């Protein structure tokens, strides 16, 4: 729980009395490699704070082709945010790429606390704003940057991930084929 308290306070300070209430809506939860945390077509009710492991968020088209949208690593919030907010079925999947440990929270219980705890409402707003900015940045990268530049950004943002997950997941995230990723990596190694 200390990791979650520290994470919250680096984003926006929360009072001790707020923390005493908030920490009670969380419990420890584990995912095995390959397990899903969010399933498309289902309404999300819970969210998590990732303590250990890697989770990918991805879409699957009608032909079954998967497109990785985001990787979550330790000390990140995970969950089907759009589904949590709208209470409509999720359009995204989130799957553990390694064994994961997280703190699981009930979204409805969390939102029930917002009227009594302004510091909590501020925290959630700042988390949402951060994800919005990150999403916009990612969209710009995919559209405007060459694949080798996207790969360089990936390596900077996720320095240990290449050793933990299959290369085809990284290629999908970058919007390229595994063969293209191999070529980019080979060129980087020559420099």
Secondary structure, 3 states (H helix, E strand, C coil): CHHHHHHHHHHCCCCHHHHHHHHHHEEEEEECCCCEEECCCCCCCEEEEEEECCEEEEEECCCCCEEEEEEECCCEEECCHHHHHHCCCCCCEEEECCCEEEEEEEHHHHHHCCCCCHHHHHHHHHHHHHHHHHHHHHHHHHHHCCHHHHHHHHHHHCCCHHHCCCHHHHHHHHCCCHHHHHHHHHHHHHC
